[in-house]
């Protein structure tokens, strides 16, 4: 996110150019003590009931999955 806002590098008042990502990583290390992995991040998500519900979209994506149409006369 920092790279999106500030660009890939930052120029210090001394003229030194440093990667924006490095600055962001330093902030995370100061706050958390480590850089969390994707697995760490996923484990921290609390599942909510709505997260498990999903609509079946197969018929919308592939018509061969659609239920056959039955005509009643």
N, CA, C and O atoms as a Maestro MAE file, in Angstrom:
{
 s_m_m2io_version
 :::
 2.0.0
}

f_m_ct {
 s_m_title
 :::
 protein
 m_atom[292] {
  # First column is atom index #
  i_m_mmod_type
  r_m_x_coord
  r_m_y_coord
  r_m_z_coord
  i_m_residue_number
  s_m_chain_name
  s_m_pdb_residue_name
  s_m_pdb_atom_name
  i_m_atomic_number
  :::
  1 25 0.821 -1.184 0.000 1 A "UNK " " N  " 7
  2 3 0.000 0.000 0.000 1 A "UNK " " CA " 6
  3 2 0.868 1.252 0.000 1 A "UNK " " C  " 6
  4 15 0.556 2.220 -0.693 1 A "UNK " " O  " 8
  5 25 1.943 1.243 0.764 2 A "UNK " " N  " 7
  6 3 2.817 2.414 0.835 2 A "UNK " " CA " 6
  7 2 3.435 2.714 -0.529 2 A "UNK " " C  " 6
  8 15 3.592 3.877 -0.902 2 A "UNK " " O  " 8
  9 25 3.785 1.655 -1.276 3 A "UNK " " N  " 7
  10 3 4.363 1.871 -2.597 3 A "UNK " " CA " 6
  11 2 3.347 2.500 -3.545 3 A "UNK " " C  " 6
  12 15 3.712 3.291 -4.414 3 A "UNK " " O  " 8
  13 25 2.084 2.152 -3.378 4 A "UNK " " N  " 7
  14 3 1.035 2.726 -4.214 4 A "UNK " " CA " 6
  15 2 0.902 4.218 -3.938 4 A "UNK " " C  " 6
  16 15 0.707 5.008 -4.862 4 A "UNK " " O  " 8
  17 25 1.004 4.599 -2.688 5 A "UNK " " N  " 7
  18 3 0.832 6.001 -2.306 5 A "UNK " " CA " 6
  19 2 2.098 6.825 -2.546 5 A "UNK " " C  " 6
  20 15 2.037 7.920 -3.106 5 A "UNK " " O  " 8
  21 25 3.244 6.291 -2.118 6 A "UNK " " N  " 7
  22 3 4.487 7.070 -2.138 6 A "UNK " " CA " 6
  23 2 5.422 6.740 -3.295 6 A "UNK " " C  " 6
  24 15 6.397 7.456 -3.519 6 A "UNK " " O  " 8
  25 25 5.141 5.669 -4.033 7 A "UNK " " N  " 7
  26 3 6.028 5.254 -5.108 7 A "UNK " " CA " 6
  27 2 7.011 4.211 -4.618 7 A "UNK " " C  " 6
  28 15 7.045 3.899 -3.428 7 A "UNK " " O  " 8
  29 25 7.822 3.660 -5.535 8 A "UNK " " N  " 7
  30 3 8.721 2.564 -5.160 8 A "UNK " " CA " 6
  31 2 9.898 2.984 -4.285 8 A "UNK " " C  " 6
  32 15 10.450 2.156 -3.560 8 A "UNK " " O  " 8
  33 25 10.291 4.256 -4.341 9 A "UNK " " N  " 7
  34 3 11.422 4.724 -3.526 9 A "UNK " " CA " 6
  35 2 11.104 6.058 -2.879 9 A "UNK " " C  " 6
  36 15 10.219 6.789 -3.322 9 A "UNK " " O  " 8
  37 25 11.844 6.361 -1.820 10 A "UNK " " N  " 7
  38 3 11.749 7.651 -1.132 10 A "UNK " " CA " 6
  39 2 13.130 8.290 -1.144 10 A "UNK " " C  " 6
  40 15 14.144 7.603 -1.020 10 A "UNK " " O  " 8
  41 25 13.160 9.601 -1.293 11 A "UNK " " N  " 7
  42 3 14.435 10.316 -1.242 11 A "UNK " " CA " 6
  43 2 14.508 11.073 0.079 11 A "UNK " " C  " 6
  44 15 13.663 11.920 0.369 11 A "UNK " " O  " 8
  45 25 15.522 10.759 0.872 12 A "UNK " " N  " 7
  46 3 15.714 11.415 2.164 12 A "UNK " " CA " 6
  47 2 16.263 12.827 1.955 12 A "UNK " " C  " 6
  48 15 16.702 13.171 0.858 12 A "UNK " " O  " 8
  49 25 16.235 13.632 3.001 13 A "UNK " " N  " 7
  50 3 16.754 14.999 2.919 13 A "UNK " " CA " 6
  51 2 18.251 15.017 2.612 13 A "UNK " " C  " 6
  52 15 18.777 16.017 2.121 13 A "UNK " " O  " 8
  53 25 18.932 13.915 2.901 14 A "UNK " " N  " 7
  54 3 20.369 13.808 2.626 14 A "UNK " " CA " 6
  55 2 20.639 13.455 1.161 14 A "UNK " " C  " 6
  56 15 21.787 13.467 0.717 14 A "UNK " " O  " 8
  57 25 19.570 13.138 0.412 15 A "UNK " " N  " 7
  58 3 19.720 12.739 -0.975 15 A "UNK " " CA " 6
  59 2 19.756 11.238 -1.170 15 A "UNK " " C  " 6
  60 15 19.711 10.754 -2.301 15 A "UNK " " O  " 8
  61 25 19.836 10.505 -0.088 16 A "UNK " " N  " 7
  62 3 19.863 9.040 -0.161 16 A "UNK " " CA " 6
  63 2 18.494 8.527 -0.596 16 A "UNK " " C  " 6
  64 15 17.467 9.013 -0.123 16 A "UNK " " O  " 8
  65 25 18.479 7.556 -1.487 17 A "UNK " " N  " 7
  66 3 17.242 6.963 -1.982 17 A "UNK " " CA " 6
  67 2 17.082 5.587 -1.328 17 A "UNK " " C  " 6
  68 15 17.985 4.752 -1.382 17 A "UNK " " O  " 8
  69 25 15.919 5.368 -0.711 18 A "UNK " " N  " 7
  70 3 15.648 4.088 -0.049 18 A "UNK " " CA " 6
  71 2 14.329 3.517 -0.557 18 A "UNK " " C  " 6
  72 15 13.434 4.269 -0.944 18 A "UNK " " O  " 8
  73 25 14.206 2.199 -0.558 19 A "UNK " " N  " 7
  74 3 12.947 1.577 -0.997 19 A "UNK " " CA " 6
  75 2 11.806 1.854 -0.015 19 A "UNK " " C  " 6
  76 15 11.979 1.735 1.198 19 A "UNK " " O  " 8
  77 25 10.671 2.215 -0.536 20 A "UNK " " N  " 7
  78 3 9.480 2.454 0.289 20 A "UNK " " CA " 6
  79 2 9.093 1.189 1.045 20 A "UNK " " C  " 6
  80 15 8.664 1.258 2.197 20 A "UNK " " O  " 8
  81 25 9.244 0.038 0.403 21 A "UNK " " N  " 7
  82 3 8.893 -1.229 1.040 21 A "UNK " " CA " 6
  83 2 9.709 -1.437 2.312 21 A "UNK " " C  " 6
  84 15 9.186 -1.930 3.311 21 A "UNK " " O  " 8
  85 25 10.981 -1.066 2.282 22 A "UNK " " N  " 7
  86 3 11.848 -1.230 3.455 22 A "UNK " " CA " 6
  87 2 11.302 -0.415 4.629 22 A "UNK " " C  " 6
  88 15 11.275 -0.892 5.764 22 A "UNK " " O  " 8
  89 25 10.869 0.810 4.350 23 A "UNK " " N  " 7
  90 3 10.318 1.666 5.408 23 A "UNK " " CA " 6
  91 2 9.057 1.024 5.990 23 A "UNK " " C  " 6
  92 15 8.882 0.989 7.208 23 A "UNK " " O  " 8
  93 25 8.184 0.519 5.121 24 A "UNK " " N  " 7
  94 3 6.967 -0.140 5.589 24 A "UNK " " CA " 6
  95 2 7.258 -1.369 6.425 24 A "UNK " " C  " 6
  96 15 6.611 -1.609 7.444 24 A "UNK " " O  " 8
  97 25 8.252 -2.158 5.981 25 A "UNK " " N  " 7
  98 3 8.614 -3.352 6.739 25 A "UNK " " CA " 6
  99 2 9.164 -2.995 8.116 25 A "UNK " " C  " 6
  100 15 8.898 -3.699 9.090 25 A "UNK " " O  " 8
  101 25 9.921 -1.916 8.204 26 A "UNK " " N  " 7
  102 3 10.464 -1.483 9.498 26 A "UNK " " CA " 6
  103 2 9.332 -1.096 10.448 26 A "UNK " " C  " 6
  104 15 9.385 -1.404 11.639 26 A "UNK " " O  " 8
  105 25 8.309 -0.421 9.920 27 A "UNK " " N  " 7
  106 3 7.167 -0.039 10.760 27 A "UNK " " CA " 6
  107 2 6.440 -1.279 11.281 27 A "UNK " " C  " 6
  108 15 6.059 -1.332 12.451 27 A "UNK " " O  " 8
  109 25 6.248 -2.276 10.413 28 A "UNK " " N  " 7
  110 3 5.570 -3.501 10.839 28 A "UNK " " CA " 6
  111 2 6.400 -4.216 11.897 28 A "UNK " " C  " 6
  112 15 5.857 -4.686 12.897 28 A "UNK " " O  " 8
  113 25 7.714 -4.303 11.686 29 A "UNK " " N  " 7
  114 3 8.588 -4.956 12.670 29 A "UNK " " CA " 6
  115 2 8.548 -4.242 14.019 29 A "UNK " " C  " 6
  116 15 8.574 -4.888 15.066 29 A "UNK " " O  " 8
  117 25 8.485 -2.904 13.996 30 A "UNK " " N  " 7
  118 3 8.413 -2.148 15.248 30 A "UNK " " CA " 6
  119 2 7.092 -2.419 15.968 30 A "UNK " " C  " 6
  120 15 7.061 -2.545 17.192 30 A "UNK " " O  " 8
  121 25 6.008 -2.508 15.206 31 A "UNK " " N  " 7
  122 3 4.687 -2.705 15.815 31 A "UNK " " CA " 6
  123 2 4.464 -4.147 16.266 31 A "UNK " " C  " 6
  124 15 3.964 -4.377 17.367 31 A "UNK " " O  " 8
  125 25 4.830 -5.126 15.424 32 A "UNK " " N  " 7
  126 3 4.521 -6.527 15.704 32 A "UNK " " CA " 6
  127 2 5.718 -7.342 16.176 32 A "UNK " " C  " 6
  128 15 5.550 -8.390 16.801 32 A "UNK " " O  " 8
  129 25 6.904 -6.875 15.886 33 A "UNK " " N  " 7
  130 3 8.099 -7.615 16.250 33 A "UNK " " CA " 6
  131 2 8.571 -8.568 15.160 33 A "UNK " " C  " 6
  132 15 9.664 -9.125 15.259 33 A "UNK " " O  " 8
  133 25 7.764 -8.762 14.125 34 A "UNK " " N  " 7
  134 3 8.116 -9.643 13.004 34 A "UNK " " CA " 6
  135 2 7.231 -9.294 11.810 34 A "UNK " " C  " 6
  136 15 6.236 -8.583 11.954 34 A "UNK " " O  " 8
  137 25 7.594 -9.794 10.641 35 A "UNK " " N  " 7
  138 3 6.758 -9.635 9.451 35 A "UNK " " CA " 6
  139 2 5.876 -10.881 9.368 35 A "UNK " " C  " 6
  140 15 6.388 -11.979 9.153 35 A "UNK " " O  " 8
  141 25 4.561 -10.731 9.535 36 A "UNK " " N  " 7
  142 3 3.701 -11.905 9.494 36 A "UNK " " CA " 6
  143 2 3.624 -12.501 8.087 36 A "UNK " " C  " 6
  144 15 3.638 -11.780 7.089 36 A "UNK " " O  " 8
  145 25 3.542 -13.818 8.031 37 A "UNK " " N  " 7
  146 3 3.369 -14.507 6.754 37 A "UNK " " CA " 6
  147 2 1.887 -14.492 6.386 37 A "UNK " " C  " 6
  148 15 1.045 -14.070 7.179 37 A "UNK " " O  " 8
  149 25 1.579 -14.953 5.182 38 A "UNK " " N  " 7
  150 3 0.184 -15.068 4.775 38 A "UNK " " CA " 6
  151 2 -0.552 -16.018 5.713 38 A "UNK " " C  " 6
  152 15 -1.698 -15.765 6.087 38 A "UNK " " O  " 8
  153 25 0.110 -17.117 6.096 39 A "UNK " " N  " 7
  154 3 -0.509 -18.097 7.009 39 A "UNK " " CA " 6
  155 2 -0.838 -17.447 8.356 39 A "UNK " " C  " 6
  156 15 -1.893 -17.719 8.928 39 A "UNK " " O  " 8
  157 25 0.048 -16.596 8.864 40 A "UNK " " N  " 7
  158 3 -0.213 -15.885 10.123 40 A "UNK " " CA " 6
  159 2 -1.450 -15.010 9.979 40 A "UNK " " C  " 6
  160 15 -2.291 -14.956 10.877 40 A "UNK " " O  " 8
  161 25 -1.555 -14.332 8.853 41 A "UNK " " N  " 7
  162 3 -2.671 -13.418 8.607 41 A "UNK " " CA " 6
  163 2 -3.989 -14.194 8.525 41 A "UNK " " C  " 6
  164 15 -4.991 -13.789 9.113 41 A "UNK " " O  " 8
  165 25 -3.980 -15.316 7.789 42 A "UNK " " N  " 7
  166 3 -5.203 -16.109 7.638 42 A "UNK " " CA " 6
  167 2 -5.649 -16.698 8.972 42 A "UNK " " C  " 6
  168 15 -6.844 -16.734 9.263 42 A "UNK " " O  " 8
  169 25 -4.697 -17.159 9.786 43 A "UNK " " N  " 7
  170 3 -5.055 -17.731 11.093 43 A "UNK " " CA " 6
  171 2 -5.721 -16.705 12.004 43 A "UNK " " C  " 6
  172 15 -6.477 -17.072 12.905 43 A "UNK " " O  " 8
  173 25 -5.447 -15.431 11.777 44 A "UNK " " N  " 7
  174 3 -5.985 -14.382 12.637 44 A "UNK " " CA " 6
  175 2 -7.410 -13.974 12.254 44 A "UNK " " C  " 6
  176 15 -8.053 -13.224 12.989 44 A "UNK " " O  " 8
  177 25 -7.904 -14.452 11.129 45 A "UNK " " N  " 7
  178 3 -9.260 -14.098 10.695 45 A "UNK " " CA " 6
  179 2 -10.271 -14.895 11.501 45 A "UNK " " C  " 6
  180 15 -10.179 -16.119 11.583 45 A "UNK " " O  " 8
  181 25 -11.221 -14.214 12.087 46 A "UNK " " N  " 7
  182 3 -12.293 -14.891 12.819 46 A "UNK " " CA " 6
  183 2 -13.417 -15.217 11.840 46 A "UNK " " C  " 6
  184 15 -14.015 -14.306 11.267 46 A "UNK " " O  " 8
  185 25 -13.710 -16.486 11.642 47 A "UNK " " N  " 7
  186 3 -14.785 -16.847 10.703 47 A "UNK " " CA " 6
  187 2 -16.140 -16.329 11.191 47 A "UNK " " C  " 6
  188 15 -16.468 -16.422 12.373 47 A "UNK " " O  " 8
  189 25 -16.901 -15.793 10.274 48 A "UNK " " N  " 7
  190 3 -18.258 -15.337 10.540 48 A "UNK " " CA " 6
  191 2 -19.213 -16.265 9.783 48 A "UNK " " C  " 6
  192 15 -18.831 -16.839 8.763 48 A "UNK " " O  " 8
  193 25 -20.446 -16.418 10.266 49 A "UNK " " N  " 7
  194 3 -21.389 -17.326 9.594 49 A "UNK " " CA " 6
  195 2 -21.582 -17.018 8.110 49 A "UNK " " C  " 6
  196 15 -21.713 -17.939 7.303 49 A "UNK " " O  " 8
  197 25 -21.601 -15.746 7.742 50 A "UNK " " N  " 7
  198 3 -21.837 -15.403 6.342 50 A "UNK " " CA " 6
  199 2 -20.687 -15.824 5.433 50 A "UNK " " C  " 6
  200 15 -20.872 -15.939 4.221 50 A "UNK " " O  " 8
  201 25 -19.510 -16.055 5.996 51 A "UNK " " N  " 7
  202 3 -18.353 -16.442 5.188 51 A "UNK " " CA " 6
  203 2 -18.495 -17.862 4.635 51 A "UNK " " C  " 6
  204 15 -17.881 -18.191 3.621 51 A "UNK " " O  " 8
  205 25 -19.292 -18.702 5.287 52 A "UNK " " N  " 7
  206 3 -19.454 -20.077 4.853 52 A "UNK " " CA " 6
  207 2 -20.587 -20.280 3.866 52 A "UNK " " C  " 6
  208 15 -20.668 -21.325 3.220 52 A "UNK " " O  " 8
  209 25 -21.454 -19.303 3.744 53 A "UNK " " N  " 7
  210 3 -22.580 -19.430 2.821 53 A "UNK " " CA " 6
  211 2 -22.154 -19.015 1.429 53 A "UNK " " C  " 6
  212 15 -21.477 -18.004 1.242 53 A "UNK " " O  " 8
  213 25 -22.557 -19.800 0.470 54 A "UNK " " N  " 7
  214 3 -22.287 -19.417 -0.909 54 A "UNK " " CA " 6
  215 2 -23.412 -19.924 -1.787 54 A "UNK " " C  " 6
  216 15 -24.011 -20.966 -1.520 54 A "UNK " " O  " 8
  217 25 -23.681 -19.186 -2.818 55 A "UNK " " N  " 7
  218 3 -24.692 -19.596 -3.776 55 A "UNK " " CA " 6
  219 2 -24.020 -20.466 -4.834 55 A "UNK " " C  " 6
  220 15 -22.852 -20.264 -5.166 55 A "UNK " " O  " 8
  221 25 -24.751 -21.413 -5.345 56 A "UNK " " N  " 7
  222 3 -24.223 -22.263 -6.398 56 A "UNK " " CA " 6
  223 2 -24.326 -21.507 -7.719 56 A "UNK " " C  " 6
  224 15 -25.426 -21.218 -8.190 56 A "UNK " " O  " 8
  225 25 -23.200 -21.195 -8.303 57 A "UNK " " N  " 7
  226 3 -23.200 -20.404 -9.529 57 A "UNK " " CA " 6
  227 2 -22.852 -21.229 -10.763 57 A "UNK " " C  " 6
  228 15 -22.678 -20.674 -11.848 57 A "UNK " " O  " 8
  229 25 -22.749 -22.553 -10.609 58 A "UNK " " N  " 7
  230 3 -22.350 -23.384 -11.728 58 A "UNK " " CA " 6
  231 2 -23.252 -23.179 -12.942 58 A "UNK " " C  " 6
  232 15 -22.767 -23.103 -14.070 58 A "UNK " " O  " 8
  233 25 -24.566 -23.090 -12.713 59 A "UNK " " N  " 7
  234 3 -25.504 -22.937 -13.826 59 A "UNK " " CA " 6
  235 2 -25.300 -21.610 -14.543 59 A "UNK " " C  " 6
  236 15 -25.548 -21.510 -15.744 59 A "UNK " " O  " 8
  237 25 -24.857 -20.612 -13.831 60 A "UNK " " N  " 7
  238 3 -24.603 -19.322 -14.469 60 A "UNK " " CA " 6
  239 2 -23.311 -19.346 -15.282 60 A "UNK " " C  " 6
  240 15 -23.191 -18.663 -16.299 60 A "UNK " " O  " 8
  241 25 -22.366 -20.126 -14.829 61 A "UNK " " N  " 7
  242 3 -21.061 -20.182 -15.474 61 A "UNK " " CA " 6
  243 2 -21.051 -21.189 -16.620 61 A "UNK " " C  " 6
  244 15 -20.497 -20.913 -17.685 61 A "UNK " " O  " 8
  245 25 -21.663 -22.362 -16.406 62 A "UNK " " N  " 7
  246 3 -21.660 -23.430 -17.404 62 A "UNK " " CA " 6
  247 2 -23.077 -23.971 -17.550 62 A "UNK " " C  " 6
  248 15 -23.591 -24.599 -16.625 62 A "UNK " " O  " 8
  249 25 -23.714 -23.740 -18.690 63 A "UNK " " N  " 7
  250 3 -25.113 -24.178 -18.855 63 A "UNK " " CA " 6
  251 2 -25.296 -25.694 -18.757 63 A "UNK " " C  " 6
  252 15 -26.419 -26.148 -18.536 63 A "UNK " " O  " 8
  253 25 -24.238 -26.491 -18.913 64 A "UNK " " N  " 7
  254 3 -24.356 -27.946 -18.795 64 A "UNK " " CA " 6
  255 2 -24.647 -28.371 -17.357 64 A "UNK " " C  " 6
  256 15 -25.120 -29.482 -17.122 64 A "UNK " " O  " 8
  257 25 -24.367 -27.496 -16.402 65 A "UNK " " N  " 7
  258 3 -24.652 -27.795 -15.001 65 A "UNK " " CA " 6
  259 2 -26.081 -27.434 -14.611 65 A "UNK " " C  " 6
  260 15 -26.526 -27.772 -13.514 65 A "UNK " " O  " 8
  261 25 -26.799 -26.755 -15.494 66 A "UNK " " N  " 7
  262 3 -28.154 -26.308 -15.187 66 A "UNK " " CA " 6
  263 2 -29.083 -27.509 -15.036 66 A "UNK " " C  " 6
  264 15 -28.907 -28.536 -15.690 66 A "UNK " " O  " 8
  265 25 -30.069 -27.359 -14.165 67 A "UNK " " N  " 7
  266 3 -31.059 -28.413 -13.995 67 A "UNK " " CA " 6
  267 2 -31.886 -28.523 -15.281 67 A "UNK " " C  " 6
  268 15 -32.180 -27.510 -15.916 67 A "UNK " " O  " 8
  269 25 -32.258 -29.740 -15.663 68 A "UNK " " N  " 7
  270 3 -33.061 -29.874 -16.895 68 A "UNK " " CA " 6
  271 2 -34.426 -29.216 -16.711 68 A "UNK " " C  " 6
  272 15 -35.012 -29.241 -15.628 68 A "UNK " " O  " 8
  273 25 -34.906 -28.633 -17.795 69 A "UNK " " N  " 7
  274 3 -36.214 -27.976 -17.766 69 A "UNK " " CA " 6
  275 2 -37.272 -29.045 -18.053 69 A "UNK " " C  " 6
  276 15 -37.187 -29.775 -19.040 69 A "UNK " " O  " 8
  277 25 -38.248 -29.116 -17.185 70 A "UNK " " N  " 7
  278 3 -39.333 -30.084 -17.335 70 A "UNK " " CA " 6
  279 2 -40.602 -29.320 -17.656 70 A "UNK " " C  " 6
  280 15 -41.042 -28.479 -16.872 70 A "UNK " " O  " 8
  281 25 -41.194 -29.611 -18.814 71 A "UNK " " N  " 7
  282 3 -42.439 -28.941 -19.178 71 A "UNK " " CA " 6
  283 2 -43.619 -29.740 -18.659 71 A "UNK " " C  " 6
  284 15 -43.679 -30.961 -18.800 71 A "UNK " " O  " 8
  285 25 -44.547 -29.030 -18.060 72 A "UNK " " N  " 7
  286 3 -45.756 -29.665 -17.529 72 A "UNK " " CA " 6
  287 2 -46.923 -29.201 -18.389 72 A "UNK " " C  " 6
  288 15 -47.129 -28.003 -18.579 72 A "UNK " " O  " 8
  289 25 -47.700 -30.180 -18.918 73 A "UNK " " N  " 7
  290 3 -48.834 -29.777 -19.748 73 A "UNK " " CA " 6
  291 2 -50.151 -30.079 -19.106 73 A "UNK " " C  " 6
  292 15 -51.199 -29.797 -19.686 73 A "UNK " " O  " 8
  :::
 }
 m_bond[291] {
  # First column is bond index #
  i_m_from
  i_m_to
  i_m_order
  :::
  1 1 2 1
  2 2 3 1
  3 3 4 2
  4 3 5 1
  5 5 6 1
  6 6 7 1
  7 7 8 2
  8 7 9 1
  9 9 10 1
  10 10 11 1
  11 11 12 2
  12 11 13 1
  13 13 14 1
  14 14 15 1
  15 15 16 2
  16 15 17 1
  17 17 18 1
  18 18 19 1
  19 19 20 2
  20 19 21 1
  21 21 22 1
  22 22 23 1
  23 23 24 2
  24 23 25 1
  25 25 26 1
  26 26 27 1
  27 27 28 2
  28 27 29 1
  29 29 30 1
  30 30 31 1
  31 31 32 2
  32 31 33 1
  33 33 34 1
  34 34 35 1
  35 35 36 2
  36 35 37 1
  37 37 38 1
  38 38 39 1
  39 39 40 2
  40 39 41 1
  41 41 42 1
  42 42 43 1
  43 43 44 2
  44 43 45 1
  45 45 46 1
  46 46 47 1
  47 47 48 2
  48 47 49 1
  49 49 50 1
  50 50 51 1
  51 51 52 2
  52 51 53 1
  53 53 54 1
  54 54 55 1
  55 55 56 2
  56 55 57 1
  57 57 58 1
  58 58 59 1
  59 59 60 2
  60 59 61 1
  61 61 62 1
  62 62 63 1
  63 63 64 2
  64 63 65 1
  65 65 66 1
  66 66 67 1
  67 67 68 2
  68 67 69 1
  69 69 70 1
  70 70 71 1
  71 71 72 2
  72 71 73 1
  73 73 74 1
  74 74 75 1
  75 75 76 2
  76 75 77 1
  77 77 78 1
  78 78 79 1
  79 79 80 2
  80 79 81 1
  81 81 82 1
  82 82 83 1
  83 83 84 2
  84 83 85 1
  85 85 86 1
  86 86 87 1
  87 87 88 2
  88 87 89 1
  89 89 90 1
  90 90 91 1
  91 91 92 2
  92 91 93 1
  93 93 94 1
  94 94 95 1
  95 95 96 2
  96 95 97 1
  97 97 98 1
  98 98 99 1
  99 99 100 2
  100 99 101 1
  101 101 102 1
  102 102 103 1
  103 103 104 2
  104 103 105 1
  105 105 106 1
  106 106 107 1
  107 107 108 2
  108 107 109 1
  109 109 110 1
  110 110 111 1
  111 111 112 2
  112 111 113 1
  113 113 114 1
  114 114 115 1
  115 115 116 2
  116 115 117 1
  117 117 118 1
  118 118 119 1
  119 119 120 2
  120 119 121 1
  121 121 122 1
  122 122 123 1
  123 123 124 2
  124 123 125 1
  125 125 126 1
  126 126 127 1
  127 127 128 2
  128 127 129 1
  129 129 130 1
  130 130 131 1
  131 131 132 2
  132 131 133 1
  133 133 134 1
  134 134 135 1
  135 135 136 2
  136 135 137 1
  137 137 138 1
  138 138 139 1
  139 139 140 2
  140 139 141 1
  141 141 142 1
  142 142 143 1
  143 143 144 2
  144 143 145 1
  145 145 146 1
  146 146 147 1
  147 147 148 2
  148 147 149 1
  149 149 150 1
  150 150 151 1
  151 151 152 2
  152 151 153 1
  153 153 154 1
  154 154 155 1
  155 155 156 2
  156 155 157 1
  157 157 158 1
  158 158 159 1
  159 159 160 2
  160 159 161 1
  161 161 162 1
  162 162 163 1
  163 163 164 2
  164 163 165 1
  165 165 166 1
  166 166 167 1
  167 167 168 2
  168 167 169 1
  169 169 170 1
  170 170 171 1
  171 171 172 2
  172 171 173 1
  173 173 174 1
  174 174 175 1
  175 175 176 2
  176 175 177 1
  177 177 178 1
  178 178 179 1
  179 179 180 2
  180 179 181 1
  181 181 182 1
  182 182 183 1
  183 183 184 2
  184 183 185 1
  185 185 186 1
  186 186 187 1
  187 187 188 2
  188 187 189 1
  189 189 190 1
  190 190 191 1
  191 191 192 2
  192 191 193 1
  193 193 194 1
  194 194 195 1
  195 195 196 2
  196 195 197 1
  197 197 198 1
  198 198 199 1
  199 199 200 2
  200 199 201 1
  201 201 202 1
  202 202 203 1
  203 203 204 2
  204 203 205 1
  205 205 206 1
  206 206 207 1
  207 207 208 2
  208 207 209 1
  209 209 210 1
  210 210 211 1
  211 211 212 2
  212 211 213 1
  213 213 214 1
  214 214 215 1
  215 215 216 2
  216 215 217 1
  217 217 218 1
  218 218 219 1
  219 219 220 2
  220 219 221 1
  221 221 222 1
  222 222 223 1
  223 223 224 2
  224 223 225 1
  225 225 226 1
  226 226 227 1
  227 227 228 2
  228 227 229 1
  229 229 230 1
  230 230 231 1
  231 231 232 2
  232 231 233 1
  233 233 234 1
  234 234 235 1
  235 235 236 2
  236 235 237 1
  237 237 238 1
  238 238 239 1
  239 239 240 2
  240 239 241 1
  241 241 242 1
  242 242 243 1
  243 243 244 2
  244 243 245 1
  245 245 246 1
  246 246 247 1
  247 247 248 2
  248 247 249 1
  249 249 250 1
  250 250 251 1
  251 251 252 2
  252 251 253 1
  253 253 254 1
  254 254 255 1
  255 255 256 2
  256 255 257 1
  257 257 258 1
  258 258 259 1
  259 259 260 2
  260 259 261 1
  261 261 262 1
  262 262 263 1
  263 263 264 2
  264 263 265 1
  265 265 266 1
  266 266 267 1
  267 267 268 2
  268 267 269 1
  269 269 270 1
  270 270 271 1
  271 271 272 2
  272 271 273 1
  273 273 274 1
  274 274 275 1
  275 275 276 2
  276 275 277 1
  277 277 278 1
  278 278 279 1
  279 279 280 2
  280 279 281 1
  281 281 282 1
  282 282 283 1
  283 283 284 2
  284 283 285 1
  285 285 286 1
  286 286 287 1
  287 287 288 2
  288 287 289 1
  289 289 290 1
  290 290 291 1
  291 291 292 2
  :::
 }
}
